[in-house]
Amino acid sequence: MNRENIARVWLYACASAAGLGISVIIAIMLTYLAPLATHRVAVPLNSAASTPPVALGGLQDLPRLLAGEKLDQPWAVVGGALMQVGLSKLSVPILEKVVAGNPENNVLRVALGEALALSNGERITDEAKTQFEIALQADPNDLIARFYMAHWLLQNGKAKPALVKWVGLMRTVGSDQVWYDRLWTVMPMAAQEVGISRLALEALCVAGM
């Protein structure tokens, strides 16, 4: 085989590998749940007691990181980027390392809890629950920790208090599309167990907004 043919084979192999990699990434992104920890809430909240969560760095910050710009938490940006492309399991060890070095940072701790939850199909493991509980001790109004602790309630047979928490969050952040979508993937499950219809659930969510 001459050099020209070898070069063509290599180009074909590289193109095939790149195409496969892109296909895998697209497939993951089409099926994953958008992480709340990296989401920037840009709408006014409906509760004066709540403030929008501070977003963890992610894909939008990678260009600055690659350009060598100084960022406060470069590894956190990598962890957030992995979460955003649906590779939460890979983000866990990175975020664990960052949290270990910054134990007082609630944003990082909640992101780790969410990464643990997302990598287990939104099931709240003991480790994830611990992260959310510590975060809520520091800030009882942390919206993301409250969202996932409601998940823990539901998976432990406590559908009614879970639904109460989610409806409260819906009244607070319901006009934000990412939160709206995430809440409406979980609230109907709790409502069904409690015996509340979709119509009644919608009425509960808008009451007091």
N, C-alpha and C positions, 0 to 999 in steps of 0.2 A: 504494500500500500504506500503510495507516494505521499509527500508532505501535504499536498493540496487536499487529498482525500482524508488524511488524518485530521487536518484542520476542520474540514466539513463535519466529520464525525463528532469532534469535540464541540463545535458550535451547536450541532443538533442536540447533543447530550445536555449541554448547558441550558439551551432554550427549553428543552423538555423538563429539566429539573426546575427551572424558574417557573414555568407554566404550572407544574404540579404544586409547587410551593404557594403560588398565588391562589390557585384553586382551593387548596386546603385552608388558607387564611380567609378567603371569601366565605367558604362553607361555615367556618367557625363563627365569623362575624354575623352571618345570617341567623344563627341559632342561639347565640349567647344572649345573656341578659345584660343590658347596659348598666355598668357599675354606677352607683350613686356617689361613691367617694370621689370620683373624678369629674362629676357633673357640676357645672357652674349655674346656679339658680339665678335667673335674670329677671324674675317677676316679683312684684311685691307680695309678701306673705300676708295671710289673713289673720295672723295671731300676733299681737303686740309682744307676747312673751317669747316669740321665736325669732331667731336670726338665721339667715341662709347659711348652710354648711360651707365652710372654707374648702374649696376644691383641692384635692391632691393633684400634683403635676402629672402629666401624662403625655399622650401623643402630641398635643399642641405645644409642649415644651421641649420635645426631642430635638427640633432643629437648633434651638439655642444651646442645648447640651452638646450636640455634635459640633457646633461651631466653636466650642470651647468657652462659652460664656459661663461665668461663675453663678451657680444656682445653690440655694441653701441646702437642698437635699437631692443631689444628683441621683442617688440610688433609688430614692422614692419616686423620681420621675420614671425611671426604668420599670419599677414595680407597677406604677400607674398605667404606663403604656401597655404592659403585658395584660393587665386587667381589661383594658379597653379593646384589645383584639381577641378577647375570649380565652386567654392563656392564664387564668387566675391561679392555677396550680403552680405554675412556674414563678408567679409573683410572690407566693407565700414566703419562701425562704429569704427573698430579698427584703420584703417588708418586715419580717421577723428581725433581721439584722438591723434595719433602720430604727425599729421601735426599741430594740435593746439599747441603742445608743441615745435614744430620745424618749425615755419612758413617760415624760410629762406631756408629750405632744399628742393631743386627742385626735387630731386629723389623721396622723399616722396609725394610731391604735385602731381607730374605727375602720380605716382602710384595710388593715390586716384582718380584722374581724370579718369584713365583707369578702375579702379574698378567700378566706377559709370557708365561708358560707357558699360562695359561688362555685368554688372548686368541689363542693359536695352537693351540688344541685339545689342550693339554697337551704339545705338542711343545716341547722345550727348545732355544730359540734360543741363539746364541752369547752374546747379551747377558744372557739369563736365566742361563745357565751361569756367566757371570762373577759375577753377583750371588750365586749360591749358593756358588761357590768362595770368594769373599771372606768370606761369612758363616761357612763351615766353617773357615777359617783362624782366625777369632776364637773360634769355638765348634765344635770337631769333632763335638760331640754334638747339634747343632741338628737336631731331628727333621724339621722341614719341609724344610730344605735336603737332608737325607739322602734323603727321600722322592723329591724331584724329581731328584736326581743319579742315583738308580736308574732313573728314566725315561730319562735321558740315556744310561745304559749300555744299556738295552734298545733304544733307537732306533739305537744304534750297533753292534748285533749282539752285545751282551754280555749275553745273557739270564741266564746262570747267576749272575754276580755281582749283577745287578739283583735276582734272586729272593732271593739270600742277604740282601741289604739289606732287602728288603720283609718277608721272614719275621722278621728281627730286629726290625723295627718292629712287626710284628703281635704278637710276644711281649711287646713293651713297652706298647703302647697298645690292644691288641685289645679290651678291654672298653669302650672309648669308641666310641659308635655311629658318629660321623662318621668317625673314623679307620678303624673296621672296614669301613664301606661303601666308603670310598675305596680301601683296600688290596685289597679283594676285587673291585674293578673292574680292577685292574692285575695282581695276582699270577697269575691264571689265564693271562694272555697269555704271561708269561715261563715259567710251568710247562709250557705246551703246547710251546714251543720247546725246552725242556730234555728233554721227554718224561716229565714227572711227572704222575700222575693227580690228579684233584681230591681223592680220598680220601687219597692220600699227602701232598698239600699241606696238607690240614687237620691231619694228624698232625704234620707238621713245625711248623706254627704253634703247636700246643698244647704241644709238647715243651719242657720247661724253664720253662713258665709257672707 
